[in-house]
Amino acid sequence: MLAYLPKYDEVWVGDASTRAMVILDPETLTEKARITLPTAPTAGLYDETTDTFLIQNDGVDSKLSYSTLNWISPRTHRIEHQLRFEATNLEGMVIDYPKNRLYINVRDQRDIAVVDMKTHQVIATWEDADFNLNTPIALDTTHNRLFVAGRKPGRFYVLDTNTGKVVQSMDCINIADQMTWDPRDRRIYMTGSQGISIFHQETPDTYSKVGEFPTNGGKISTLDEQSRLFYIAHPSSSLDDAGLEVFSAMP
């Protein structure tokens, strides 16, 4: 896990081997602080509204029967709140600012936990019999729609955040790792080891597949909304060296 906080000019690095967040000076890369965590850090999300960094920690990487979600103050480098999950595998999270909620995949339980950002407690659990290895997650707050992708087989789900119910699901690339919602063109970009799936939101309850193609195993991706360029980083393989692929996201 790697993140840069421009407000504090700090680089935050997750160290799973020591169960810690390491804070570095971006110019010298010297260690400024180290925050000890109960379990191994796997993902992070900075909340600008509360000036808090949320750290997702997996029990499976720490060989523990539970996982945690930690709210850390970048000002003090201390854990301010902690939420324990009786689960070993948390994957992906997104903040719903209008509803003041956090949605987080509890992958080994095959469900989605809804966390109240004020009380720091789980207020609902959304389940579907078809969920399996639900990993990447994205959100359309305008239409109250949550997007989730499962693995083995690859499956794309759309949930109504008012009810927690699945309104549509369809096949997608397998081993999806990252998902991006583009509100301008109403597209969902999903990248994984088997390639990229692109969906279009026809209505909040109706989605069509725009395209699907291989990307040299690139799972990590991002969209530059201004230039309309979509970047996918792929690892080295027997076919190619590690590299960065750049695509136009213009419809």
C-alpha positions in Angstrom: 0.0 0.0 0.0 1.4 3.4 -1.1 -0.1 6.9 -0.8 1.1 10.5 -0.9 -0.5 13.1 1.3 0.2 16.6 -0.3 -1.2 18.5 2.7 1.5 17.0 4.9 4.1 16.3 2.2 4.4 12.7 3.4 4.6 9.3 1.7 2.7 6.6 3.5 3.9 3.0 2.9 2.2 -0.1 4.3 4.6 -2.7 5.6 2.8 -6.0 6.0 5.8 -7.8 7.4 6.0 -5.6 10.5 2.2 -4.7 10.6 3.0 -1.0 10.4 2.5 2.2 8.4 5.8 3.8 7.6 5.8 7.6 7.1 8.5 8.9 4.8 9.9 12.3 3.7 9.3 12.3 -0.1 12.6 14.1 -0.9 15.0 12.1 1.3 12.9 9.0 1.8 13.9 9.0 5.5 11.5 7.6 8.0 9.6 10.3 9.9 7.3 8.0 11.8 6.0 4.4 12.2 2.5 3.5 13.2 2.1 0.0 14.6 -1.1 -1.7 13.5 -2.9 -4.8 14.9 -2.9 -6.6 11.5 -1.1 -6.2 8.2 -2.1 -3.1 6.1 -3.5 -3.9 2.7 -5.3 -0.7 1.5 -5.6 3.0 2.4 -8.0 5.8 1.8 -7.6 9.5 2.7 -10.7 11.3 3.9 -10.3 15.0 3.3 -13.5 16.0 5.1 -12.2 14.7 8.4 -8.5 14.8 7.7 -8.2 11.1 8.4 -6.4 8.3 6.8 -8.3 5.0 6.8 -6.2 1.9 6.8 -7.6 -1.5 5.9 -5.8 -4.4 7.6 -6.1 -8.1 6.7 -6.1 -10.9 9.3 -5.1 -13.5 6.6 -1.7 -11.8 6.1 -1.1 -11.7 9.8 -2.4 -15.3 10.4 -5.1 -13.9 12.6 -8.8 -14.8 12.8 -9.9 -11.1 12.5 -9.2 -8.0 10.5 -9.4 -4.3 11.4 -10.2 -0.9 9.9 -8.3 2.0 11.5 -8.8 5.7 11.4 -5.4 7.4 11.7 -4.7 11.2 12.2 -2.0 12.4 9.8 -1.5 15.3 12.3 -0.6 13.1 15.2 0.2 9.8 13.5 -2.0 8.0 16.0 -5.0 5.6 15.6 -8.1 7.5 16.6 -10.7 4.8 16.0 -10.6 1.1 15.3 -13.2 -1.3 14.0 -12.8 -5.0 14.3 -14.2 -7.5 11.8 -14.6 -11.1 12.6 -13.3 -11.9 9.2 -9.9 -12.5 7.7 -10.0 -10.7 4.3 -11.1 -7.1 3.7 -10.8 -6.0 0.0 -11.6 -2.5 -1.3 -13.5 0.4 0.2 -15.2 3.6 -0.9 -16.8 6.5 1.0 -20.3 7.6 0.3 -20.1 11.3 1.4 -23.8 12.2 0.9 -24.8 9.3 3.2 -21.7 9.6 5.5 -21.0 5.9 5.0 -18.2 3.6 4.1 -18.7 0.5 2.0 -16.1 -2.2 2.4 -15.9 -5.7 0.9 -15.6 -8.5 3.5 -14.4 -11.0 1.0 -14.2 -14.2 3.0 -17.7 -13.6 4.3 -19.0 -12.8 0.7 -20.7 -9.6 1.8 -20.4 -5.9 1.9 -20.2 -4.0 5.3 -21.8 -0.6 5.6 -19.9 1.5 8.2 -21.3 4.7 9.7 -18.5 7.3 9.5 -19.7 9.1 12.6 -20.0 6.2 15.0 -17.3 4.1 13.3 -19.6 1.0 13.5 -21.1 -1.4 11.1 -24.8 -0.5 10.6 -25.7 -3.0 7.8 -24.4 -6.0 6.0 -25.4 -6.5 2.3 -25.4 -10.1 1.1 -26.1 -11.9 -2.2 -26.0 -15.6 -2.8 -24.0 -15.0 -6.0 -21.1 -13.0 -4.3 -17.7 -14.7 -4.5 -14.3 -13.1 -3.8 -15.8 -9.6 -4.2 -12.8 -7.4 -4.5 -12.8 -4.0 -6.4 -15.5 -1.4 -5.6 -16.6 2.0 -6.9 -19.5 4.3 -6.3 -22.0 6.6 -8.2 -23.4 8.9 -5.6 -25.6 10.8 -8.0 -27.7 7.7 -8.7 -27.0 5.8 -5.4 -25.4 2.9 -7.1 -22.5 0.8 -5.8 -20.3 -1.2 -8.2 -18.6 -4.4 -7.1 -16.7 -7.1 -9.0 -16.3 -10.8 -7.9 -13.9 -13.4 -9.0 -14.0 -17.1 -10.1 -16.0 -16.5 -12.2 -15.7 -12.8 -13.0 -19.0 -11.1 -12.2 -20.0 -7.4 -12.2 -22.7 -6.3 -9.7 -24.7 -3.1 -9.3 -26.3 -2.4 -5.9 -28.8 0.2 -4.9 -27.3 1.9 -1.9 -30.7 2.8 -0.5 -31.7 -0.8 -0.2 -28.5 -2.8 -0.5 -30.1 -5.0 -3.2 -28.4 -6.1 -6.4 -30.3 -4.5 -9.4 -28.2 -6.0 -12.2 -25.2 -8.4 -12.6 -23.3 -9.6 -15.6 -20.1 -11.4 -16.6 -16.8 -9.5 -16.6 -13.1 -10.3 -16.8 -11.8 -12.5 -14.0 -9.4 -11.6 -11.2 -10.5 -8.0 -11.3 -8.4 -5.8 -9.0 -9.4 -2.2 -9.7 -12.5 -0.4 -10.8 -13.1 3.3 -11.8 -16.4 5.1 -12.2 -16.4 7.9 -14.8 -19.4 10.1 -14.2 -18.9 12.2 -17.3 -19.3 9.4 -19.8 -21.2 7.1 -17.3 -18.7 4.3 -17.7 -17.2 1.7 -15.4 -13.6 0.6 -16.1 -12.6 -2.7 -14.5 -9.1 -4.0 -14.8 -7.7 -7.4 -13.8 -5.2 -10.1 -14.7 -7.4 -11.2 -17.6 -7.8 -7.8 -19.1 -10.2 -4.9 -19.0 -14.0 -4.8 -19.0 -15.8 -1.6 -19.8 -19.5 -1.0 -19.0 -21.9 1.9 -19.8 -24.7 3.0 -17.5 -27.8 3.3 -19.7 -30.0 4.0 -16.7 -29.2 3.5 -13.0 -30.6 0.0 -13.2 -29.5 -0.9 -16.8 -25.8 -1.5 -17.9 -24.3 -2.7 -21.2 -20.8 -4.0 -21.9 -18.9 -1.6 -24.2 -15.9 -3.8 -24.7 -13.4 -6.3 -23.2 -9.7 -6.9 -24.2 -6.4 -8.2 -22.7 -3.9 -5.8 -21.1 -0.8 -8.0 -20.5 -2.1 -8.8 -17.0 -2.4 -5.2 -15.9 -4.6 -5.0 -12.8 -3.7 -1.5 -11.5 -5.2 1.4 -13.4 -6.4 5.0 -13.1 -8.3 7.5 -15.2 -7.1 11.1 -15.8 -10.4 12.9 -16.1 -9.0 16.0 -17.7 -6.9 14.4 -20.4 -9.3 11.5 -20.8 -6.4 9.1 -20.7 -6.6 5.7 -19.0 -3.4 4.2 -17.6 -2.9 0.5 -16.9 0.3 -0.8 -15.2 1.2 -4.3 -16.1 3.8 -6.6 -14.5 6.6 -8.4 -16.3 5.8 -11.8 -17.9 7.2 -14.3 -20.3 5.6 -12.2 -23.1 6.6 -8.7 -22.1 8.6 -6.6 -19.7 6.8 -4.6 -17.0 5.2 -1.4 -18.5 2.6 1.2 -18.6 -0.2 1.1 -21.2 -2.0 4.3 -22.1 -5.5 4.4 -23.7 -7.8 7.1 -24.8 -11.0 7.1 -22.8 -12.9 9.2 -25.3 -16.2 7.4 -26.3 
